[in-house]
Amino acid sequence: MKIITIGDLHGSPVWKNIQPGDWDHMIFIGDYVDSADYTDKEIRQNLKEIIDLKKMYPGKVILLWGNHDLSYLYRGHEPHNTSGFRKKVLPAYFSLYTANRNLFQAAFGINKYLWTHAGVVQKWFNDYITGEVIPSDQGLADTFNRLFDAYYQPLFHIGKLRNGQHEEGGIFWAHKYETEDDPLMGYHQIVGHTRTRTGVLVSNHYGADTSLTWVDCLETETEFFKLGL
C-alpha cells in the first residue's frame, strides 16, 4: 500500500503535483485556508478543487479537519478561534464546509499508523479518551471520528503552549512539544499543525512501535511524506 500525506496547505496548490493514480491513499492533514500568501479567491478555489478531488476519488482521498477549518465550520466561536481568521470570508467558507461536511473526518488510521491534524498526547488520551472507547469502534481513528460527530469537547482542547486553558491540547491543537514529550505509545503518528522549517520531520527514538512525523512544512519547503505499508 502506497500512501502520501500532504501537510497544511493554507491555500497552496502544490498538491496538484501529485498524481492520484500513483497512490492508494492521498491524506490531506487539514488547514486548507488562511494565509498571507494567497488571496481569498485563490484559497477558496483551491479548497473547492480539493473537495472535487475527494468526490472523484472518495476511497483514495482522505480529508482531515484542521483547526483553521473548524474555525469556519463553527463560525469562529470559542474554542475555535485561530490566528489569521478572516471574518469577511466566513459566509463562503462556512457554506462550503457545511455543504461538504461528510467528506471530512477527524482522524484516519491503518493498523498502528494514525493521522490527525495535531496529534495525540498520551496524558490527554488517558484522561479523556480511554473511557470513551466502545467495542464497536474499529480502531482509534473510528473512536475519534465518532467523538467528533458527537462534538466531544476534549477533542478541541487548547493547551497552555497554545495559550489555552488546558494542560494539553486535543487532536486539533496539540503543540509539537506536547506530542514530542509525551506521545501516544504504540502508534506511529503523522501530524501537521506545528510548522517545521526543514521539510518533513521524523522522530522515532521512543521505540520500535512509536514514532511521530510532522508534515507541516509546505510554507517553507515542498515535501510530502511517503509511506509504504
C-alpha positions as a printed Julia matrix, in Angstrom:
229×3 Matrix{Float64}:
   0.0    0.0    0.0
   1.41   3.37  -1.06
   0.36   6.41   0.97
   1.24  10.07   0.56
   0.48  12.73   3.18
   0.03  16.39   2.25
   0.8   18.84   5.05
  -1.0   22.06   5.97
  -1.69  23.79   2.65
  -3.12  27.16   3.73
  -4.16  27.85   0.15
  -1.15  26.35  -1.61
  -1.83  24.43  -4.83
   1.33  22.26  -4.59
  -0.81  19.15  -4.05
  -1.62  19.29  -7.77
   1.89  17.96  -8.47
   0.75  14.59  -7.1
  -0.66  12.0   -9.48
  -3.6   10.27  -7.74
  -3.07   7.11  -9.77
   0.33   6.61  -8.13
  -1.12   6.23  -4.63
  -3.54   4.05  -2.71
  -4.27   6.91  -0.31
  -3.74  10.67  -0.52
  -4.14  12.07   3.0
  -4.57  15.81   3.49
  -3.66  16.72   7.07
  -6.01  19.73   7.28
  -5.72  23.54   7.38
  -6.71  24.31   3.8
  -7.41  28.0    4.44
  -5.95  31.2    5.99
  -2.74  32.55   4.5
  -0.93  35.81   3.88
   0.47  34.41   0.62
  -2.77  33.78  -1.29
  -5.88  35.8   -1.95
  -9.28  34.82  -0.58
 -10.35  33.86  -4.08
  -7.31  31.65  -4.62
  -7.72  29.92  -1.26
 -11.43  29.28  -1.83
 -10.84  27.93  -5.34
  -8.05  25.67  -4.09
 -10.33  24.26  -1.39
 -13.12  23.66  -3.92
 -10.7   21.74  -6.14
  -9.55  19.6   -3.2
 -13.19  18.8   -2.4
 -13.77  17.9   -6.06
 -10.75  15.57  -5.89
 -12.31  13.84  -2.88
 -15.57  13.4   -4.76
 -13.67  11.95  -7.72
 -11.67   9.53  -5.55
 -13.81   9.03  -2.42
 -11.94   5.99  -1.12
  -8.46   7.18  -2.04
  -8.52  10.8   -0.87
  -8.75  11.46   2.87
  -9.56  15.0    4.04
  -8.8   15.66   7.7
 -10.13  18.62   9.64
  -7.59  21.19  10.81
  -8.13  23.83  13.48
  -8.3   26.57  10.85
 -11.05  24.71   9.0
 -13.01  24.18  12.2
 -12.88  27.89  12.96
 -15.09  28.45   9.9
 -17.24  25.36  10.38
 -18.08  26.61  13.88
 -18.33  30.29  12.81
 -15.29  31.45  14.77
 -16.86  30.74  18.15
 -14.85  29.6   21.14
 -12.94  27.34  21.41
 -12.26  27.52  17.66
 -10.61  30.92  17.24
  -7.44  30.81  15.16
  -4.82  33.28  14.04
  -5.43  34.5   10.51
  -9.2   34.11  10.77
 -10.86  36.16   8.02
 -14.31  37.26   9.08
 -15.2   38.59   5.65
 -14.91  35.12   4.09
 -16.78  33.38   6.91
 -20.09  33.06   5.0
 -18.4   31.49   1.96
 -16.21  29.09   3.95
 -18.99  28.16   6.35
 -21.22  27.3    3.4
 -18.5   25.28   1.67
 -17.51  23.29   4.76
 -21.11  22.71   5.84
 -22.25  21.51   2.42
 -19.35  19.03   2.27
 -19.03  18.16   5.94
 -19.45  14.43   5.3
 -16.31  14.45   3.13
 -14.04  15.44   6.02
 -13.03  13.48   9.1
 -11.14  13.95  12.35
  -8.75  11.02  12.05
  -7.59   8.23   9.78
  -5.83   5.02  10.71
  -4.29   1.93   9.19
  -3.08  -0.69  11.67
  -0.98   1.26  14.18
  -0.47   4.28  11.9
  -2.63   7.22  12.93
  -3.24  10.51  11.15
  -4.73  13.53  12.95
  -4.17  17.23  12.44
  -2.17  17.94  15.59
  -1.52  14.57  17.23
  -2.37  12.65  20.38
  -0.68  13.3   23.72
  -0.58  10.24  25.99
  -1.73  12.02  29.16
  -4.59  13.72  27.32
  -5.56  10.33  25.87
  -5.52   8.71  29.3
  -7.6   11.48  30.85
 -10.23  11.93  28.17
 -10.31   9.11  25.6
  -9.67   5.71  27.2
 -13.04   5.78  28.94
 -14.84   6.75  25.73
 -13.71   3.79  23.6
 -16.52   1.33  22.87
 -16.34  -2.24  21.49
 -17.88  -1.3   18.15
 -15.07   1.17  17.35
 -12.98  -0.18  14.51
  -9.71   1.28  15.7
  -8.71   4.53  17.37
  -9.46   6.69  14.32
 -13.03   5.41  14.43
 -13.23   6.47  18.09
 -12.07   9.98  17.27
 -14.44  10.29  14.32
 -17.38   9.15  16.43
 -16.5   11.57  19.23
 -16.1   14.38  16.7
 -19.59  13.74  15.37
 -20.81  13.95  18.98
 -18.92  17.25  19.45
 -16.91  15.82  22.35
 -15.25  18.89  23.86
 -11.83  17.46  24.84
 -11.04  16.94  21.14
 -10.94  20.73  20.85
  -8.87  21.44  23.96
  -6.15  24.06  23.58
  -3.11  23.53  25.77
  -1.11  26.16  27.61
   1.62  26.09  24.97
  -1.01  27.45  22.58
  -2.23  29.96  25.16
  -5.19  27.78  26.05
  -6.7   26.82  29.38
  -5.92  23.11  29.37
  -2.76  21.22  30.29
  -2.57  19.55  26.88
  -4.17  20.16  23.53
  -6.52  17.78  21.77
  -6.11  16.34  18.27
  -6.67  19.7   16.55
  -4.49  21.86  18.8
  -1.69  19.8   20.4
   1.69  21.52  20.14
   4.74  19.7   18.83
   6.4   19.96  22.24
   3.41  18.23  23.83
   3.33  15.3   21.45
   7.12  15.06  21.36
   7.46  14.9   25.15
   4.5   12.58  25.72
   3.49  10.72  22.52
   0.74   8.15  22.32
   2.69   4.95  22.83
   2.26   2.07  20.43
   1.32   4.26  17.46
   3.11   5.85  14.53
   1.52   9.27  14.26
   1.56  11.57  11.23
   0.56  15.12  12.12
   0.69  18.74  10.94
  -0.27  21.92  12.8
   3.19  22.84  14.14
   5.33  24.16  11.32
   8.7   22.65  10.54
  11.1   24.74   8.5
  13.34  22.0    7.12
  10.81  19.7    5.48
   9.16  16.6    6.89
  10.5   15.82  10.37
  10.52  12.28  11.79
  11.15  11.4   15.43
  11.32   7.69  16.22
  13.54   7.46  19.3
  10.69   6.26  21.53
  10.92   2.63  20.46
  10.13   0.42  17.51
   6.35   0.75  17.98
   6.15   4.53  18.48
   7.04   7.48  16.26
   5.96  10.96  15.25
   6.17  12.53  11.82
   5.42  16.24  11.37
   4.43  17.31   7.86
   3.52  21.0    8.25
   6.36  22.26   6.07
   4.72  23.38   2.83
   5.02  27.1    3.56
   8.81  26.75   3.62
   9.67  23.61   1.65
   7.65  21.43  -0.71
   7.95  17.91   0.66
   5.34  15.2    1.09
   5.58  12.26   3.48
   5.53   8.99   1.56
   4.83   5.7    3.26
   4.7    2.11   2.07
   2.76  -0.43   4.11
